[in-house]
């Protein structure tokens, strides 16, 4: 049935896409999804020690450098590490809400109110108002 509905070069094109797949602008999770879909469609059966380097080769260099210094024994370990490293590199916490970097320190509040001192009945300066200054 595949001979009838698929072009002759279908397997060849899939193999080329698998071997040249790169993360580019995709997130790590999207890259993992594409990698696994192409691997299943192409029917490539290879050893784990061949799959992991091919997977890592397509990732961003900054993520690969961080994953390489971590211990891993299976493809599942590599997948989890790459997702964690992407979250760390984007400044997000792994647990809880995302971390946001402070933009600027808050400015101190300075009040510029002028207060008028109460007038005393026996003072010489009945018409003058006193201005009280606040320290900055």
C-alpha positions in Angstrom: 0.0 0.0 0.0 2.9 2.4 0.7 4.0 1.9 -2.9 0.7 3.3 -4.2 0.4 6.3 -1.9 3.9 7.4 -1.1 6.4 8.7 -3.6 9.5 6.6 -4.3 11.9 9.0 -2.6 9.7 9.2 0.6 12.1 7.1 2.8 15.1 8.9 1.4 13.7 12.3 2.1 12.8 11.3 5.7 16.3 10.0 6.3 17.7 13.3 5.1 15.4 15.3 7.4 16.3 13.1 10.3 20.0 13.5 9.8 19.8 17.3 9.2 17.2 18.2 11.9 18.2 21.1 14.1 16.4 23.0 16.9 16.6 26.5 15.2 13.8 28.6 16.6 12.0 25.7 18.1 11.7 25.1 21.8 13.4 22.0 23.2 10.1 20.3 23.6 9.1 21.0 20.0 12.5 19.7 18.8 12.1 16.5 20.8 8.6 16.0 19.3 9.9 16.5 15.8 12.9 14.3 16.4 10.8 11.4 17.7 8.2 11.7 14.9 10.8 11.6 12.2 12.6 8.7 13.9 9.3 6.7 14.0 8.2 7.7 10.4 11.6 6.8 8.9 11.7 3.5 10.7 15.4 4.0 11.6 16.4 1.5 14.2 19.8 2.3 15.7 21.6 1.8 18.9 21.1 4.2 21.8 24.7 5.3 21.6 24.0 6.5 18.1 20.6 8.1 18.8 21.8 10.3 21.6 24.7 12.0 19.7 22.4 12.6 16.7 19.8 14.2 19.0 22.4 16.4 20.7 23.9 17.5 17.4 20.7 19.2 16.5 20.3 21.2 19.7 21.6 24.7 20.4 25.2 24.7 21.4 24.6 26.5 24.7 22.2 23.7 25.8 24.5 20.9 24.6 27.4 22.3 26.6 25.4 22.2 29.7 24.0 18.8 29.1 27.4 17.3 28.3 28.7 18.1 31.8 25.8 16.2 33.4 25.6 12.4 33.8 23.1 10.6 31.7 22.5 6.9 30.8 19.4 6.8 28.6 17.7 8.8 26.0 15.0 9.7 28.5 17.7 11.2 30.8 19.0 13.4 27.9 15.5 14.6 27.1 14.8 15.6 30.7 18.2 17.3 30.9 17.7 19.4 27.8 14.3 20.6 28.9 15.7 21.6 32.3 18.7 23.4 30.7 16.4 25.3 28.4 14.3 26.5 31.4 17.5 27.5 33.3 18.9 29.4 30.4 15.6 31.3 30.0 15.7 32.3 33.6 12.8 30.2 34.8 12.4 28.3 38.0 11.8 24.6 37.6 9.3 24.5 40.4 6.6 27.1 40.9 6.2 30.3 39.0 8.6 31.8 36.5 11.3 34.1 37.6 11.3 37.6 36.4 14.4 39.8 36.5 13.9 43.2 38.2 13.9 46.0 35.7 15.0 48.9 37.8 15.1 49.7 41.5 12.1 51.5 42.9 12.5 55.2 43.3 12.0 56.6 46.8 8.9 58.6 47.4 9.5 62.2 48.1 6.7 64.4 49.3 6.9 68.1 48.5 4.0 69.2 50.7 4.3 72.6 52.2 2.9 72.9 55.7 1.8 76.2 57.3 2.6 76.7 60.9 -0.3 77.7 63.1 -0.5 81.4 63.9 0.1 82.5 67.4 -1.9 85.4 68.8 1.0 87.4 70.1 3.6 86.9 67.4 5.1 89.7 65.3 4.8 87.8 62.0 1.1 87.3 61.9 0.8 87.2 58.1 3.8 85.0 57.3 3.5 81.2 56.7 6.3 78.9 57.7 7.5 76.3 55.3 8.7 73.0 56.7 11.2 71.1 54.6 11.5 67.3 54.7 15.0 65.7 54.4 15.6 64.0 51.1 
